[in-house]
Amino acid sequence: MVPTSANPAAATGGDDHYDLVIIGGGPAGYGAALYGAAAGLHVALIEKAKVGGTCLHVGCIPAKELLETAAMRRHVASAAAFGIDATINGVSWSTTLDRKQTVIDQLYKGLSGLLKGRKVTVLDGHGTMAADRSVRVSGGASGDVTVTGDAVALASGSVPRTIPGFEVDGRFVVTSDELLSLPELPASAAVIGGGAIGCEFASMMADLGVEVTVLEALPKILPGCDDDITSTVVRAFKKRKITVKTGVGVTGHTPGASTTTVALADGSTLEVELVVVAVGRAPYTDGLLDAGTGVTVTERGHIAVDDRCRTGVAGVYAIGDVIATPALAHVGFAEGILVVQDLLGEDPAPVDYGRVPWCIYCHPEVAFTGLSEQAAVEAGYEVVVSKHRYIGNGRALILGEPDGMVKVIAAKRPDGTAGQVLGVHMVGPWVTEQLGQAYLAVNWEATVDDIAPFVQPHPTLSELFGETVMALTGRGLHG
């Protein structure tokens, strides 16, 4: 257990010793710093760019802000159905980018204030852990300094993955880093990768008037999602003229004057103005570890940890995108909290990665927690499934957003009735904001009978979850 005094460095006679030294200021790193400081620990946080990490500056926040701009254009385009006479004269992309940056700057200022208010020492520079577990800071405004800690947390994050034949040039080929700050929108784009990031970018660009083609090497897009959910997204994309090609590989591209021609593995080609490489993210460990630290890095580049995010070196943890867990900001927060609780000797329960919430902000939105129907069967469960569509939900019809469904997967009891809720999968309007009660149900291992009696407000989108669960009791109201 680490010291609990507000400033253990004073006891050791130095200002460069901390209870916890964190390398990386993204969600995992700053989450650990804020939580640790709130628990009374003396914390140093090292960040070579700006605190907030990928999520705040070139990830979650800017991507969702641009998706909201896209949604605004979509709403205006459908205004006539509500009796509103509105005309779209174009998209002021520079205004959109300015608004995006305003949101980022406000959140960055707030985060910086939180860290300062909790007396977290923020060091500007690149952090490298030495073999003796000290941490060297260099190349930033804080100068060349070395700090030590009773514990060290490695939270250096990730970078966009790239693929051969598609070197990022910022002109014809971009990743998420460049796409979120493009000076202007292309007329056409190919998105390589049909996962969450690819589908969000495809949806955003299509709603802003870009002709989009999604190229996915696997048999379906959104490969981690329940098949019913994925099928709904594919149908919705088709209605919006987003072309989805699955089971196709890409071999390279040939730039021209204003377009580039993408070569597909089947011999066909696709001419577009922009290629967006969205094939996931890779752990970032460049310069993180000196030789001889004893920390193990896997073949995939992740730092190896146990179920409490401990490396094989005593007092050294790794959290966030740099380890092989779901690359989600809220998972990083959870891991940061876990580390602090472990340091304090509180015997925390490991993060249950199979039950974390997932949210995908394409249109229609996708949200889920727990097992899909396919995964539940593969895990050996006999299941009972209930599905209800938003086409029968009053609030969805009022919004003009009837596409989508709520799907609940429950374990089948010996008598054939539905028991514990194993997974909840949603696609449709604002499902990312509706997942909370489903997340609690799955993680509290609630049964259908536990949930069904709770009253749902009407008319709301969220009542569809209650309706879907109630149907599993055999006494549903509307289907």
N, C-alpha and C positions, 0 to 999 in steps of 0.2 A: 504494500500500500504506500502511495507517495505521500509526502508531507502535505498537510492541509492548511499550513499557515499561508497568509495572503502573499508573502514574499519570502520564500525559502532561500532566495539568493542572498538575502541579508544575513541569514544564519551561516552561510558558507563563505561570506566575505566577498562575494562577487556579484556584479550586476548582469553577468552573462550566463547565469544558470537558472533553469526554469523547471517547474514540475513537468511541463509538457511542451515539447518543441514540435511544431507541425510544418511540414514542407508542402506547400500548396494551399492556395486560398479560394478554391472552389467550394461548392456546397458541403462536401465531406470535410474539408479542412476548416472552413470558417464555422461550420456547424459544431465541430469538435471544440473549436476555440471558444465560441460563445457559451456552449453548454459547460465546458470545463471552467471557464471564468465565473460563471454563475454558481458553480459548486465550490468556489473559493480557491481554485488552482491558479498558479502563476504561469501564464501561457505566452509563448512566442509563436507568431505565425509568419512564415516566410513565403513571399509571393513575388515572382519575377515580372508580372504584368500588373493587373489590377485585381484587388480582391473581388470575389464574385465568380471568377473562373469562366469556363465555357458557357455554363448555363446562363449567366447574366449578360455576358458581352457578345457571344457569338453562338448562342444555342437557344435554350428554352424561351427566354424572355423576348428577344428580337423576333424569333420565328413565330411565336404566338401573336405578337403585335402585328406582324405583316399578315398573318392569317385573319386577324380581326379586321384589318383594312379590306382584305378580300371579301370577308363576310358582309361588310358594309356595302360594298359594290353589289354583291349578290342581292342584298335586301332591296336596294334601290331599283335594281333591274326587275324585281318582282312586285314593285310597289303598286302597279296598276291593278293587280288582283285585289288590293285592299281599298281601291277607290282613290288612290293617291296619284296625281299626275306629276310624274318626275321624269327627267331626261338625264342620261349620263353623257356628259360631254368629253369624258376622258378621265385619266388617272394622273394626278400630279404626283409623280413618283418621288420627286424631291421633298414634297411636303410629307409624304409617308415616311421617308427616311428620317426627316427631321423629328417627326413625332416619335418614331422608334427610339431615336437617340435621347430624346427628352425623358422617355420612360426609363431607359437604362441609367441615365445620369441621376435621376431621382432615387432610384433603388440603390445605386452605387453610393451616393451620398448618405443615404440612410444606413446602409451596411457599415460604411466607414465610421459613422457616428456611434453605432452600436458597439463596434469593436473598441473604439476609444473610450466609450462610457464604461465598459467593463474592464478597462485597463489591460487589454491585450496588447502586447508589444508587436507591432507589425513591422517587419523588416523587408525592405525592397531589394530584391536581388534573387539570384539563382541559388537554391539550397542543395548542398551535396553532403550526404552522410559519410563520414570517414569510418575506417575500420574500428576505431576506438569509440564509436557511437557519437562523437561530437559532430556538429553540423557547421559546415563552412558556408558563409553567405558571400556572394561575389557578383560583380557586374551590374549593380543597381545603385540607387541613390543612397542606400545605407552603407555603402562602402564595403571593404573587405573585412569581415568580422567572423569570429567563431563563437558559437554558443553551445552550451551543453544542457542536457535535460535528464531528469529521472526517467523519462519516457520520450520516445520519438514516434510520431505518426507520419507515415509517408502517404501523401495525398496529392500526387503530382498530376492526376487527371489523365486526359486522353487527347488525341488529335484525330482528324478525319482520316479514314483509310483511303488509299488510292489503289488503282489497278493498272497493270501493265498496258501500255498503248494509249493511256489517257493521262498524260502528264499535265498537271495543273498549270495553266498559263494565264488565268484570269481573263482571257479573251474568249476562247471557245470552250474551255474546260474549267469548271469550278467545283469546289466542294461547298459545304454549308458555310464555311468561313467567308468565302468570297460572295456567295449568292446573297447573303443577308445585307450586303452593302453594294450591290451592283448599281452603277450610275444610271442605268436604264433597263427596262424590261425587254427581253427578246420577243420576237413574233412567234418563235417556235422553240421548243426545247425537248431534249430527251433526258429523262431521269433514269440513271442506271441504279437499280436497287428499288425493290418494292416493299421494303420494310417500313417501319413507322416514320422515319425521317423522309424517305423517298415519297411516301404517300402524302405527307403533310406538304412538302414542297410542290408536288404535282397539283394538289388541290388548290393551294394558294395561287400558283401561277395561272391555272385554268380559270379561276374566278376573276382574275385580273386581265383576262383576254388573251393569254398565251396558248398556242396550240401545243398540247403536251402529249408525249408518248412515254409510258413507263415500261422499262425493260427489266425483267426479273428472270434470273437464271433458274430459280426453283419453280416447282409446278404451280405455285400460287403466290400472290402477294400477301403481305401480312402473315408470314408463315407461323408465327406463334399464336395466332388467333384461332378461335373456334371456326369451323368451316362455314356455319350458318352466318356468322358475322362477316367473314371475308366475302362471301357471296353477295351480301347486301351492299357492301362497299363497292364491289366490282359493278353491280347493276347501277348504282348511283353514279359512279364514274362514267359509265357508258352513256347515261342520260345527259351528262355534262360534256360529252364528246372528248373525254380523256381516253386515249387508246392505251390498253393494257396488254402487253405481250409477255406471257410467262413461258418458262422452259426455254428461254433463248439466252445464249451467251453473246458477248461482244469481243471483238478481236483488236479493235483500234479505230482510229478516225483519220480522215484526210481533210485538212483545212483548205478552204478556198478563199475568195476575196471577202465574202460577208457571211458565208455559211460553212459548215463542216459536214462531211459525210461519214456517218457511223457505219462500220462494217459489222454485221451480225454473223454469228458462227454458222448459221444455215446458208450463208452466201448472199443474203439479201442486204440492202443498205437503207439508210434513213438519213435524209438531209435536214439539218436543223441549224438554227443560229447559235444554240448553246447546248452544251452537255453538262448535266449536273451529276457528279459522282456522289452517290448516297448509299454506300455499301457498308456503313457502320463506322465505328471508331476504334482506334488502336490505343492501348495503354502507352502513356508517355513516361519513359524512364531515362531519357538521355541526360547524362551527367548527374543522375540522382544518387548513384552509389559508387563510392570508391572501391577499388579491389580489396578483398579481404573482409568485407562487412559480415559475411555469412548469410546474408539475405538471399533467398532463392528466387530466381526469375524463371518462369516456365518457358517452354518453346514458343508459346503464343505471346510472350512478352509481359505476362501478368506477374505480379508479385504473389508468391504462394503464402497463404495464411490458413489458420484453423478457423473454427466456427465462431471465434471471438475476435477475428481480425488480427490475431497475433502471428507474426512471422516466426521463423525458427530461432530468432535471436531475442534473448530476454530483454523486455522493455521496448521492443520495436514493433510497431503495428503498421498495417497498411489498410487504407480505406478508399472508397470511391471507385472511379473508373480504372484505377491502376490495378485492381484485383478483379478476378473473374466472377463478378456478381452482376445482377442487372444494372446496366449503365443508366440509372435514373437518379435525378437530383435528390428525391426524397429517400431513396435507398442510401445515398451518401450521408444524408442527415442522420438516418437511423444508425449507420455504422459509426459515425462520429460520437453519437450519444453512447453507443455500446462500449466504445473504447474508454471513454471517461468513466463510465460506471465500473468497468473492469479494473481500471486504475485505482478506483476508490474502494475496491474490494466488495462491491455490492452484489456480486454473483448474478449478473444480468443474463437473461435468456437470449440465445443467439437470434439473429434476424431470421424469420421464416421466409426465405426467398420464394418459396412456392405459393405464398399467399399475399405477396405485396400488390399494391394497386398499380395498374397500368392504364395510361391515358394517351390516346392518339388523337390529335386535333385536326385531322382532315375533315372534310365535309362529305358524308355524315361522320360525326365523331364516334370514336370507339373507346370503350372503357371496360376493364374486366379485372377480376381477382379470382384466384383459385384455379381449379382444374377445368379445362375444356371437356366437352363430352368425349372426344377421342382420347384425351390424356387420362381421363377417369377410367375408361374401359381398359386402356393399356396398363393402368396401374392395378387392375384386377377387381375393380368395383363393378357390381351390377348397379345400373343407374335408372332413375326416373327423371324425365326431362319435361319441362314446361316452357312454352314460348308464347309470348303475347306481342303483338305488333302495335306500333304507334298509330297506325291507321284507325284504330278504334279508341284512341285516347283523345279526349276533348281538348286538352291543352295543346297537344301537337297539331290538331286540325286548326285551332285558332291561330297558331303560329305559322301555319302553312308549311309544316315540316312533318309530313306523315310517314316518311321512309324510316324504317328501322324496327328494332325489336329488343325485348329483354328476354334472355334465356337463362333459366336456372337449372342447374344440374344437382340432383340430390342422390344420395345413396339409397338403394332399395333395401327395405327391411325384409326379414324372412317372410312376413305376411304379404309382401308385394307393395306395401305402401311406401311413401317417400319419407326418408329420415333426415340425416344430417345434410346440410347444404354444402356441397363440395366446391361449387364454382358459380359465379354469376358473370354473364357476358352480355354487354349492351352495345348497341349501335343505334345512333339516332341523335335527335336534338339535345344538346347540352348534357349528354350522358356523362361527360367528365365531371360535371358538378353533381351528378346523382349517385355516384358510386359509393359514397360514404356508408350508407346503411348496409349495402351489400358487403362491403369490406368488413364491417363489424360482424355481420352475420357469419361470414366464412371463418374469420379469425377467432371468434368465440365458439366456433363449432356448434352453432345453433342448428336446431332441427326445423323442419317446415312447421311443425306444430308450435314451436317456440315463437316463430315470427308472425304467423298468420293472424293472431288476434290483435296485433297493433294497428291502430287506426291511421290511415293515410289521408292527408288533406286532398280535397277535391275542389276545383280541377287543377291538377298538377301533372307534370311529366313523371314525377317520382312515384306516383300512385301505381304506375304500371308494374313496378317491382313488387309491391304488395299484392297486386292482382295476380301476378305470375306465380308467386309463392302460394297464395290462397288456392289457386287451381290445383296445386299438388296435394292438397288435403282432400280433393274430390268434391269440394263444395265452392267452386269459384262463382263469381257473380256474372261476369260478362264473357264467358267463354271457357 
